[in-house]
Amino acid sequence: MKIRHLLAVSWLFFCGFASAQSSVSYECSYYYEFYTIDYIRANHPECVSGTSGNTSQDVIAGSIVYQTQAVSHIISNRFQTPGKPDGLVSLGMTGLSAGAASSKWSVWGNVNLNNQRYTAYGPRTSTSESETANLVLGADYMITPKFVLGVSLARDDTGAKSYPTPTQVAWGITLPLNIETTGFNIAPYLGWQITPEWTLDASAGFGKGHYRDDIATAKSDRRFAAVNVAYTRWLGNWQALGKAGYLHSTDKYGNTAVNAVGVVPGSGYRNRLDQMRLSGQVGYWMNGVMPYAGLAYSHDIKRSAQANTPWDKSAFIMTLGVDFSSIKNGVTGGFAFNRELGRSNSRNYNFIGTINIRF
């Protein structure tokens, strides 16, 4: 799958004149040939895989964040809750279905399509866009009526495109830098029903990633952990759900291999995201269908610096979805749309589809 997003800056001219249609990748090739990695990292970080933080942060947001949320939503709806309407299969904040509460085994799948665009435009800042496709598969077993153990496996594919800055355009650079990343993550998880209304979930995992742009490649190691506490309450056919969570994740790149140059020592970089999230959802059960709406607040407590791209630390996420139960015996599903609001120069939304089987 191909897609797009960020990373770029200028193509000076070795011979002192501009070519009519240069690309960002040509400029980076020039720096790798004539400058040290320390100079490139300090003055042109967009030319070092992962250094700008943008592509890696999009990967973290489009894969790791949604994988841990998928697990959390499964756990939030895995247990019996007082006041739940008869025959209801409670469903999660992003369309994650739960299935019959008495079932010991649960297998589920989640598909997330995420689109992000960065719109700031300045002398060293370029517009960019990315798309991420993320597939998460999970299975768990209810050891006791109050305790669940499981594992999730995710595969992600991100494409990015970074467009030239005004300075680059003035130098004759008109073509963007194309970027692709692929990867996988695996994460064991657990769920605990503390009280009939309160649940806790935790997951921790690792993964591998591969970065490629027009001139270079790099590999990365991923590490992440998340914990969430949720409260669910039924008032007749109305469901209210609140959640507080914390995520720590890193995406560590190895040294970059540049075309016609080779591996560049010291070009590795570690991207990091520590994020806190508070969310709430209200849904209404209608004989097998539950439409719902939710709102979340996220705050980036620790986020790797992004080259030449100012970034607001906080945002709101609006959710609209509908969940279905009793599609067939033991099978449930749902769809949801999420839109991020409140970050300057950023547009981010995603679509989610889920299926769950219990037995």
C-alpha positions in Angstrom: 0.0 0.0 0.0 1.3 3.4 -0.9 0.5 6.6 0.9 2.2 9.9 1.9 3.7 12.2 4.4 6.5 14.3 5.7 10.2 14.9 5.6 12.0 17.5 3.5 14.0 20.7 2.8 16.4 22.1 0.3 18.6 21.2 -2.8 21.5 23.6 -3.0 23.4 23.5 -6.2 26.9 22.0 -6.4 27.6 23.9 -9.5 26.0 27.1 -8.4 22.9 27.1 -10.5 19.4 25.6 -10.0 17.9 22.9 -12.0 14.5 23.4 -13.4 12.8 20.5 -11.6 14.8 19.3 -8.6 13.4 17.2 -5.8 14.0 17.3 -2.0 15.8 13.9 -2.3 18.4 15.4 -4.6 19.2 18.1 -2.0 19.6 15.5 0.7 21.9 13.5 -1.5 24.1 16.6 -1.9 24.4 17.0 1.9 25.3 13.3 2.4 28.1 13.6 -0.1 29.7 16.8 1.1 28.8 17.3 4.8 29.2 15.4 8.1 26.3 13.7 9.8 26.5 16.1 12.7 26.0 19.1 10.3 23.1 17.4 8.5 21.4 16.5 11.8 21.8 20.0 13.1 20.9 21.9 9.9 18.9 19.5 7.7 17.4 16.9 10.0 14.7 16.1 7.4 17.5 14.2 5.5 18.0 11.7 8.3 15.6 8.8 8.6 13.3 9.4 11.6 15.2 12.4 12.8 12.5 14.9 12.1 10.1 12.8 14.1 7.2 13.4 11.7 7.2 10.0 9.9 7.9 8.1 13.0 5.3 10.0 15.0 2.7 9.2 12.3 3.6 5.6 12.5 3.3 5.6 16.3 0.0 7.4 16.1 -1.4 5.2 13.3 -0.2 1.8 14.6 0.9 1.6 18.3 -1.7 4.0 19.7 -4.6 2.3 17.9 -3.3 -1.2 18.8 -3.2 -0.4 22.5 -6.6 1.4 22.3 -8.1 -1.6 20.5 -7.0 -3.9 23.3 -8.3 -1.5 25.9 -11.7 -1.3 24.3 -12.0 -5.0 24.1 -11.2 -5.3 27.8 -13.6 -2.5 28.8 -16.5 -4.6 27.3 -15.3 -8.1 28.2 -17.0 -8.3 31.6 -20.6 -8.2 32.9 -21.8 -4.7 33.9 -24.7 -4.0 36.3 -27.8 -2.7 34.5 -26.8 -3.9 31.0 -30.0 -4.6 28.9 -30.9 -8.2 28.4 -29.1 -9.8 25.5 -26.9 -6.8 24.9 -23.3 -7.2 23.8 -21.6 -3.9 24.9 -19.4 -2.3 22.4 -16.3 -0.1 22.7 -15.3 3.5 22.0 -13.9 2.9 18.5 -16.4 0.3 17.3 -14.8 -2.7 19.0 -17.2 -5.4 19.7 -17.3 -7.6 22.8 -19.5 -10.6 22.4 -21.3 -12.7 25.0 -19.9 -12.0 28.5 -20.0 -15.7 29.5 -17.7 -16.9 26.7 -14.3 -18.0 27.7 -12.5 -17.4 24.3 -12.6 -14.3 22.2 -10.9 -13.7 18.9 -11.2 -10.3 17.2 -9.9 -8.2 14.3 -9.6 -4.4 13.8 -8.9 -2.4 10.6 -7.8 1.2 11.0 -7.3 3.6 8.1 -5.7 6.8 9.3 -5.1 10.0 7.3 -3.0 13.0 8.5 -2.1 16.3 6.9 0.3 19.0 8.2 -0.5 22.4 6.6 2.0 24.8 8.1 4.0 26.6 5.4 7.1 28.7 6.0 10.8 29.2 5.0 11.8 25.8 6.6 8.4 24.3 7.0 6.5 22.3 4.3 3.1 20.9 4.0 2.9 17.1 4.1 0.4 14.2 4.2 0.4 10.6 5.3 -1.9 7.6 5.3 -1.6 4.5 7.5 -3.3 1.2 7.2 -3.2 -0.9 10.4 -4.6 -4.4 10.9 -4.8 -5.7 14.5 -5.7 -9.3 15.3 -6.2 -10.5 18.9 -7.2 -13.4 21.0 -7.8 -13.8 24.7 -9.0 -16.2 27.4 -11.1 -15.5 30.5 -9.2 -17.3 33.2 -11.7 -16.3 35.9 -14.9 -14.2 35.6 -12.8 -11.2 36.6 -9.5 -11.8 34.8 -8.5 -12.1 31.1 -5.2 -12.8 29.4 -4.6 -12.3 25.7 -2.2 -11.3 22.9 -2.5 -8.9 19.9 -0.6 -8.8 16.7 -0.5 -5.8 14.4 0.7 -5.0 10.9 1.0 -1.4 9.6 1.9 0.3 6.3 2.4 4.0 6.1 3.0 6.2 3.1 4.1 9.8 3.3 4.8 12.7 1.0 6.6 15.9 2.0 6.3 18.9 -0.3 8.9 21.6 -0.9 9.1 24.7 1.3 8.9 28.2 -0.2 12.7 28.4 0.0 13.0 25.2 -1.9 10.5 26.3 -4.5 12.5 29.5 -5.0 15.5 27.4 -5.7 13.7 25.4 -8.3 12.8 22.4 -6.2 9.3 21.3 -7.2 9.1 17.5 -6.5 8.3 16.1 -3.0 10.1 13.5 -1.0 8.3 10.1 -1.0 8.4 8.0 2.2 7.1 4.5 3.0 7.3 2.6 6.3 6.1 -0.9 7.1 6.2 -2.8 10.4 4.6 -5.2 12.9 4.0 -5.3 16.6 3.1 -8.0 19.1 1.7 -7.2 22.5 0.5 -9.5 25.3 -2.3 -8.0 27.4 -4.4 -8.5 30.5 -7.7 -7.3 31.8 -9.0 -7.1 35.4 -12.5 -6.2 36.6 -11.8 -4.4 39.8 -15.5 -3.8 40.6 -18.6 -4.4 38.6 -18.2 -0.9 37.1 -14.4 -0.4 37.1 -11.9 -2.3 34.8 -8.2 -2.1 34.3 -6.2 -3.2 31.2 -2.5 -3.2 30.5 -0.5 -4.2 27.5 3.2 -4.2 26.6 4.9 -5.1 23.4 7.6 -4.7 20.8 7.9 -4.6 17.0 10.1 -4.0 14.0 9.8 -1.3 11.3 11.4 -0.5 8.0 11.8 3.0 6.5 12.4 3.9 2.9 12.4 7.2 1.0 13.7 8.2 -2.4 17.4 8.1 -1.4 17.7 6.1 1.9 16.5 3.2 4.0 16.6 2.4 7.7 15.3 -0.2 10.2 13.8 0.5 13.6 13.0 -1.3 16.8 9.7 -0.5 18.6 8.9 -0.7 22.3 5.6 0.3 24.0 3.4 -0.1 27.1 0.0 1.2 28.0 -2.4 1.1 31.0 -6.0 2.2 31.2 -8.7 2.4 33.8 -12.4 2.5 32.6 -15.8 3.1 34.2 -19.0 1.8 32.6 -22.5 2.6 33.8 -25.9 1.6 32.3 -29.0 3.8 32.9 -31.8 1.9 31.2 -30.8 1.6 27.5 -28.2 4.4 27.8 -24.6 3.5 28.3 -22.0 5.9 29.7 -18.3 5.0 29.6 -15.3 7.0 30.8 -11.6 6.1 30.6 -8.2 7.4 31.6 -5.0 6.0 30.0 -1.3 6.5 29.6 1.0 5.3 26.8 4.8 5.1 26.5 6.3 4.2 23.1 9.6 4.5 21.3 10.6 3.9 17.7 14.4 3.6 17.5 16.0 3.9 14.1 19.4 2.4 13.2 21.9 4.1 11.0 20.6 5.3 7.6 21.8 3.6 4.4 22.0 6.2 1.6 22.0 5.4 -2.0 25.5 5.7 -3.6 26.9 6.7 -0.2 26.4 3.6 2.1 25.6 3.4 5.8 26.1 6.7 7.5 27.6 6.3 11.1 25.8 8.2 13.8 22.6 8.7 11.8 20.4 6.6 14.0 17.7 8.3 16.1 15.1 7.4 18.7 11.5 8.8 18.5 9.4 8.8 21.6 5.8 9.5 22.5 4.4 9.6 26.0 0.7 10.4 25.9 -2.1 10.8 28.5 -5.7 10.4 27.3 -9.1 11.1 29.0 -12.2 10.0 27.2 -16.0 9.6 27.5 -18.7 8.0 25.4 -22.5 7.8 25.4 -24.5 5.2 23.5 -28.1 4.1 23.2 -29.1 0.5 22.8 -31.8 -0.3 20.3 -32.5 -4.0 19.9 -29.2 -5.1 18.3 -27.8 -1.7 17.3 -26.1 0.9 19.4 -25.1 4.3 17.9 -22.8 6.3 20.1 -20.8 9.5 20.3 -17.6 10.1 22.2 -15.0 12.8 23.0 -11.4 12.4 24.1 -8.7 14.7 25.3 -5.1 13.7 24.6 -1.9 15.4 25.8 1.6 14.6 24.6 3.6 14.6 27.9 6.8 13.7 26.0 7.2 13.9 22.3 10.4 13.8 20.2 11.3 17.2 18.6 10.1 17.5 15.0 12.3 19.4 12.6 10.9 22.7 11.5 7.3 21.6 12.4 5.7 23.3 15.4 3.3 20.9 17.1 0.6 21.5 19.7 0.8 19.0 22.5 -2.9 18.7 23.2 -5.9 17.8 21.1 -9.5 16.6 21.2 -10.8 13.5 19.4 -14.4 13.3 18.3 -15.9 9.8 17.8 -19.1 8.8 16.0 -19.9 5.2 15.5 -22.5 2.4 15.5 -22.1 -1.2 16.8 -24.1 -4.3 15.9 -24.7 -7.4 18.0 -26.2 -10.8 17.1 -25.0 -10.4 13.5 -24.8 -14.2 13.8 -24.4 -16.5 16.8 -21.3 -15.3 18.7 -20.4 -12.7 16.1 -20.5 -8.9 16.6 -19.1 -5.9 14.7 -19.0 -2.2 14.4 -17.8 0.9 12.5 -16.5 4.3 13.8 -15.1 7.6 12.5 -12.6 9.6 14.6 -11.6 13.2 13.9 -8.8 15.0 15.8 -9.5 18.7 16.7 -7.5 21.5 18.2 -4.0 21.1 16.8 -2.8 24.0 14.7 -1.8 23.2 11.2 -2.9 19.6 11.5 -5.8 17.5 10.2 -6.1 13.9 11.4 -9.0 11.5 11.0 -9.5 7.8 10.7 -12.1 5.0 10.0 -12.3 1.8 12.0 -14.1 -1.5 11.3 -14.1 -4.4 13.8 -15.4 -8.0 14.0 -15.4 -10.1 17.2 -16.2 -13.8 17.7 -16.8 -15.4 21.1 -17.0 -19.1 21.9 
